[in-house]
């Protein structure tokens, strides 16, 4: 009986241990995430999870009698030694690069051992290229190779220290050497150390040379030099620019100013576009481009170059495709802040592409429009984690992803999950113009991850391409995508105008007729008001503002001496302007205010009332000292009547902005700018006439009044702080007394 109980307990213990092992292996040791339009990290389901880690031990095992390689391969590669007396393969040693060909064979640049290791699709060693007989019939070898690229028929190895590209066939037989380009055609002082290579369908080679600041070298197979492509833009340094003014030509050539930055890696897609990465751009310039949501490639750590060297990358996502958006330390306690350090790029299925951040050991994957699909990875020793500063290369193996860890001398294979399959299917159906299917996939994605804002964009784009513009605008709104919304709205507006073509002329006619009537009535009232009256009607005082804005010198003179205006008229225009600012705050179009942010009514009103009061007080204080003829009342009236252009132009601009696209809103900005410039000019000339100043004296007093405003604000702030401290002191005394 006891033995049965013991057996049951043992079986239960084994099952618990087995279940725990399975559960532990199923746990992914990192967070997958995207970023919202507001720059907030949003967790997402895993698009890729680690499946296995290929170490030197596993590779060596494949050559052992029990391994998966053929007997001939085991004998040839496990027992043979090279011409230096070293074993052909002792394991991976500081590998720098890897490449996966169309047969899913993996090529690893085993830099520490000066060889290229090739595995089959099951990660059994198939081939090792270490020594070879060159075209002179001499036994040759690599010296610090750094890069590899494989075509359908050939293997290209960047033999860095020997300054050449060595070509082999798929069986490892030597084919050719692409020598260093002639120094006569290269810039003076250029040093050629190839670290990465890619080849297009025309057999042109694109080579990244270490320490080269001129761009990527385009060379032919015979070594002839075509030129540099994609030279990086230099971050401006005001101090260097200033120093350059005093430099001789010799000093300028010696380079006291910044040099262009260098590339560190590249890959090429099926259409011949070169994706190139750099980690040497000034971090401040990269950070500014990210926070400013720049769509320019000037300071981008990854570019997509056409054969002419022009950057043609789409950067239409919420954030520029530059890796990490949260550049603080919150993402990982083991790294400092700052932008990502990008060291490699690869093109994946469905025109997606991925970059790796060696600083954070992370992968960032984007679609063809530059939308971040997912990011994942972390530092550590668990399966799926990468050593600190170890992530150096990435490539796709079908739908799987392979990451090379230099520090641990291994590579990890990541499998695409069901969620990743949904993303791929949605993207592929969009590219194939199967919009209804794409929408279904995006909706399925949102059911699994409702934080994935890019899915709303995908749905919106699919609906837009189907011609359902109103629905597309709705989903663009969900993702705060103003550019997409603007395009969809423009298409909707065009359809609407074609259907209601008669509405636009009618609205324009009514608007023009109303404006003409308003100004005609104002002109009639102002002409009648030229006859001197002891007491004027309120309407006459209000309409006089229309005369002032078009005839400032006569208008402000009569305003003061003929009493054409009044305090109540001035208050009317001040209140109307305050209402205008409130309306502007609440009446902005979606494209002007996509996040729906508004200020309070009091804040909006005080944004114009407070400056006017401060201006009147400061101007009165200054002009009293400078023998100004205007009283406090005169200054207040003239300043308020100068506000007339603001409501006249801003109210219509807010109305028409609700019918404009993103690019057309520049017209609204221009109208508002005209209103403020007009207002400032009226204030300036109004004070000049009110105080009977010359142009120069009025300019001086205006500057002094502006300084006076700053002083008043400082005194108010100081006084407010002092009062707050007094109240705090009194409250503390009260608190102490009541608790004793």
Secondary structure, DSSP 4 states (H G I P E B T S, - for coil): -HHHHHHHHHHHHHHHHHHHHHHHHHS-SS--EEE-TTS-EEE---SEEEEEEE-HHHHHHTTSTTSSS-HHHHHHHHH-B-TTS-BS-S---S--EEEE-TT--EEEEEGGGTEEEEE-TTS-EEEEE-EEE-TTS-EEE-SSEEEEEE-SSEEEEEETTTTEEEEEETTS-EEEEE-PPPTTTSPTT----EEEEEE-TT--EEEEETT--S-EEEE-TTS-EEEEE-PPPPPP-HHHHHHHTT--HHHHHHTSSPPPP---EEEE-TTSPEEEE-S-S-HHHHHHHHHTT---STT-SEEEE-TT--B-----SSS-SSS-S--SSTT-TTS-SSS--EEEEEE-GGG-EEEEETTTTEEEEE-TT--EEEEE--BSSSTT-B-TT-EEEEEEETTEEEEEETTTTEEEEEEE-HHHHHHHHHHHHHHTT-HHHHHHHHHHHHHH-TT-HHHHHHHHHHHHHHT-HHHHHHHHHHTT-HHHHHHHHHHHHHHHHHHSHHHHHHHHHHHHHHHHHHHHHHHHHHHHTTS--SS--HHHHHHHHHHHHHSHHHHHHHHHHS--S-HHHHHHHHHHHHHHHHHHHHS--TTT-TT-----HHHHHHHHHHHHHHHHHHHHHHHHHTT----HHHHHHHHHHTTHHHHHHHHHHHHHHTT--TTTHHHHHHHHHHHHHHHHHHHHHHHHHHHT--HHHHHHHHHHHHHHHHHHHHHHHHHHHHHHHHHHHHHHHHHHHHT-
